[in-house]
Amino acid sequence: MKEKRVEVKGAFRKNLLLFLGIMVLFCFAGAVQAAQKPSRFQEVKGSSGFIIRDNTTGLEWQRCPYGQIWTGSTCSGAAWQGNWYDAVRITAPGGFRLPTIDELQTLAPYDLNVFPGAGLFWSSSSNASYSGNAWYLFFNYAYVYYGFKSDDFQARLVRGGQ
């Protein structure tokens, strides 16, 4: 009696090709999905890039430190610097205000391409333990600390939240 031999090599090759084809399809589908996913930060339509929406928190930020304007590629002009008492009174049209320390921290670590202007930025949060101090964020290192309310730091404005 003759034995029947099954061609294993051919079946293995077919299965391997099928497996590789499916893997390529999944990789392509993942790349398409990743390309369609919006980035965390998006320019607000009609703002010429001056306002950035954080899709994670829903907050909208002025891209440049207060006192500067967005040129389309960077911030121009002199950034305001002042004490905390003056900073908490800063507002801008459209409901912009000084952020709380919790809101400000959501930007860190931040991208200098999205938010140019490194340095120390006031929050509206006073330090409950020391009445002469308020919280600020050192953007370069995402470092939160409190300083004397009489110190001169910058401001970056936000709207929404609270």
PEJODA-V466585 format. One record per residue. RES is the residue in three letters. SS is DSSP state (~ for helix, > for strand, _ for the rest). Layout:
BEGIN
res & ss
RES & SS
RES & SS
END
This chain:
BEGIN
res & ss
MET & _
LYS & _
GLU & _
LYS & _
ARG & _
VAL & _
GLU & _
VAL & ~
LYS & ~
GLY & ~
ALA & ~
PHE & ~
ARG & ~
LYS & ~
ASN & ~
LEU & ~
LEU & ~
LEU & ~
PHE & ~
LEU & ~
GLY & ~
ILE & ~
MET & ~
VAL & ~
LEU & ~
PHE & ~
CYS & ~
PHE & ~
ALA & ~
GLY & ~
ALA & ~
VAL & ~
GLN & ~
ALA & ~
ALA & ~
GLN & ~
LYS & _
PRO & _
SER & _
ARG & _
PHE & >
GLN & >
GLU & >
VAL & _
LYS & _
GLY & _
SER & _
SER & _
GLY & _
PHE & _
ILE & >
ILE & >
ARG & >
ASP & >
ASN & _
THR & _
THR & _
GLY & _
LEU & _
GLU & >
TRP & >
GLN & >
ARG & _
CYS & _
PRO & _
TYR & _
GLY & _
GLN & _
ILE & >
TRP & >
THR & _
GLY & _
SER & _
THR & _
CYS & >
SER & >
GLY & _
ALA & _
ALA & _
TRP & _
GLN & _
GLY & >
ASN & _
TRP & ~
TYR & ~
ASP & ~
ALA & ~
VAL & _
ARG & _
ILE & _
THR & >
ALA & >
PRO & _
GLY & _
GLY & _
PHE & >
ARG & >
LEU & >
PRO & _
THR & _
ILE & ~
ASP & ~
GLU & ~
LEU & ~
GLN & ~
THR & _
LEU & _
ALA & _
PRO & _
TYR & _
ASP & _
LEU & _
ASN & _
VAL & _
PHE & _
PRO & _
GLY & _
ALA & _
GLY & _
LEU & >
PHE & >
TRP & >
SER & >
SER & >
SER & >
SER & >
ASN & _
ALA & _
SER & _
TYR & _
SER & _
GLY & _
ASN & >
ALA & >
TRP & >
TYR & >
LEU & >
PHE & >
PHE & _
ASN & _
TYR & _
ALA & _
TYR & >
VAL & >
TYR & >
TYR & >
GLY & >
PHE & >
LYS & _
SER & _
ASP & _
ASP & _
PHE & >
GLN & >
ALA & _
ARG & _
LEU & >
VAL & >
ARG & >
GLY & _
GLY & _
GLN & _
END
